[in-house]
Amino acid sequence: MTTPRLVSGFTVYAYSTPPNEDGPACAYMETKKAGSEEEALTFRIFKTRRFRNGIEAMSAARNALAAVKTVDEEGIPDPMPE
């Protein structure tokens, strides 16, 4: 998991999961209103890309997190990688 960033009042972080019997490695981003007890919103990023391993997915997740400029009031980061 990455070090969280505070963007537009939301804590934003990214992580990856390794490949397993159900599928390839995946990259995710989560947002949570800073100081809130609500559950974080989870977004699978780079849905059309297949990562060979968790390291590749984590690198992509870190890059996506670094690119986030804003988070809207519903918790959706922008830009959101496809």
C-alpha positions as CSV (number, residue, x, y, z in Angstrom):
1,M,0.0,0.0,0.0
2,T,1.2,3.5,-0.8
3,T,1.7,6.4,1.6
4,P,-1.7,8.2,1.6
5,R,-2.1,11.6,0.1
6,L,-4.5,14.3,1.2
7,V,-6.3,15.7,-1.8
8,S,-9.4,17.9,-1.7
9,G,-10.2,16.8,1.9
10,F,-9.9,13.1,1.0
11,T,-7.3,10.6,2.0
12,V,-6.3,8.8,-1.2
13,Y,-4.1,5.7,-1.5
14,A,-3.3,3.0,-3.9
15,Y,-2.4,-0.7,-3.7
16,S,-2.2,-3.8,-5.8
17,T,-3.1,-7.4,-5.5
18,P,-0.9,-10.2,-6.8
19,P,-2.1,-12.6,-9.5
20,N,-3.9,-15.7,-8.2
21,E,-6.1,-18.5,-9.5
22,D,-9.0,-16.1,-10.1
23,G,-7.1,-13.7,-12.3
24,P,-4.1,-11.4,-13.0
25,A,-2.6,-8.8,-10.7
26,C,-4.8,-5.7,-10.2
27,A,-4.3,-2.1,-9.2
28,Y,-6.7,-0.2,-7.0
29,M,-7.2,3.3,-5.6
30,E,-9.2,4.2,-2.5
31,T,-10.6,7.5,-1.3
32,K,-12.0,8.3,2.2
33,K,-13.2,11.6,3.5
34,A,-10.5,12.8,5.9
35,G,-11.5,12.2,9.5
36,S,-14.6,10.3,8.5
37,E,-15.7,7.0,9.9
38,E,-17.4,6.1,6.6
39,E,-15.9,3.2,4.6
40,A,-13.5,4.1,1.8
41,L,-14.5,4.0,-1.8
42,T,-12.5,1.5,-3.8
43,F,-11.8,1.8,-7.5
44,R,-10.1,-0.8,-9.7
45,I,-7.8,1.1,-12.0
46,F,-6.3,0.1,-15.3
47,K,-9.1,-2.4,-15.8
48,T,-8.1,-3.3,-19.4
49,R,-4.4,-3.7,-18.6
50,R,-3.0,-7.1,-17.6
51,F,-0.1,-6.9,-15.2
52,R,2.4,-9.7,-15.1
53,N,2.9,-9.5,-11.4
54,G,2.1,-7.5,-8.3
55,I,5.2,-5.3,-8.6
56,E,4.1,-4.1,-12.1
57,A,0.5,-3.4,-10.7
58,M,1.9,-1.5,-7.7
59,S,4.1,0.6,-9.9
60,A,1.0,1.6,-12.0
61,A,-1.0,2.2,-8.9
62,R,1.7,4.6,-7.5
63,N,1.9,6.5,-10.8
64,A,-1.9,6.8,-10.8
65,L,-1.9,8.1,-7.3
66,A,0.8,10.7,-8.1
67,A,-1.3,11.9,-11.0
68,V,-4.5,12.7,-9.0
69,K,-5.1,16.4,-9.0
70,T,-8.6,16.6,-7.3
71,V,-11.2,14.4,-5.7
72,D,-14.9,15.4,-6.2
73,E,-17.4,15.7,-3.4
74,E,-18.5,12.1,-4.0
75,G,-14.9,10.8,-3.5
76,I,-14.0,10.1,-7.2
77,P,-10.4,11.0,-8.0
78,D,-9.5,12.9,-11.1
79,P,-7.9,11.9,-13.3
80,M,-9.1,8.4,-13.0
81,P,-7.0,5.9,-15.0
82,E,-9.1,3.6,-17.2
